[in-house]
Amino acid sequence: MSTLDSLPPLREVIATYGLSAKKSLGQNFLLDLNLTASIARLVGDLHNSDIFEVGAGPGGLTRALLALGARKVLAVEKDRRFIPALEQIRSVYSHRLEVACADALEVSPTMFLRSPIKIVANLPYNIGTRLFVNWLESSDWPPAWASMTLMFQREVAERIVAQPGSKAYGRLSILSQWRCDTHIVKIVPPKAFSPTPRVASAIVSVYPLSEPRYPAELAALTELVRLAFRHRRKMLSTTLKNLPLELPKDLLCAGIQPTQRPEEVTLEQYCKLATFLQCRSAFIWKTSAP
Ligand code: SAM
């Protein structure tokens, strides 16, 4: 029995169900229930929230979220070997836990949960960034989720919160900070996981803004930033030359020097340039339409 609930300690669960970790599914487990409880507390109010948990594994974080009072948890886990262990948790928390054996890339948090929905996960590192970008690129904004509390490899977390002028600043920083407030709230050392990864991890809290920080269209901004950061060391006047922009005029109007490198440009400047791109693309589309 653990100090968090009446269920067995996680090491015992792993031994009982023979849950060896698979690298291909990014399986690095948190086995200390005090640590998972401290992560669950970072989520804020749980009693009035439904939780979408990606990659529940043996259920350390799931148990903490439930023990601390989450209204409901939908635990999505792709590896079916973990389902019996998760069903054992369900036998204690019954109607507050739903378990789905599915690929999280194919499940929408809104399919089964009620607002406010909070996304919480110790993300599998191999698809963590992809899942995060999908949630950020929601076609509805503000999105259906009220917050995200996500564990990433530390290097990815640093890219999310990075400021211009730093090596970590890039597409992920721009998209995240355009639509959300983002903060690293906890660093978690490799030894907290089993098996022990080579690098540290960090938890990022993400709160959606009611409106994006600066006006721009998602498609124009993502395309612009994708091209700009394809060659980090090249000047923007070179990397953007195939876009329907008037260069260098549009760069200068956005406050950007044509010789600047992509990491020197602020979010506000990218958004301005994206609105020019959007207008000029629409103009080309209109004038070339039959
Ligand atoms: N939450 C558990 C913990 O903290 O100990 C496990 C976290 S482990 C880093 C990531 C989990 O995500 C693994 O259990 C893995 O099987 C699962 N996973 C990997 N890819 C997945 C996917 N596409 N959809 C759902 N779960 C996935």
Boltz pocket constraint, residues with backbone or C-beta under 6 A from the ligand:
constraints:
  - pocket:
      binder: B
      contacts: [[A, 25], [A, 26], [A, 27], [A, 28], [A, 29], [A, 30], [A, 31], [A, 54], [A, 55], [A, 56], [A, 57], [A, 58], [A, 59], [A, 60], [A, 61], [A, 76], [A, 77], [A, 78], [A, 79], [A, 102], [A, 103], [A, 104], [A, 105], [A, 122], [A, 123], [A, 124], [A, 125], [A, 127]]
      max_distance: 6.0
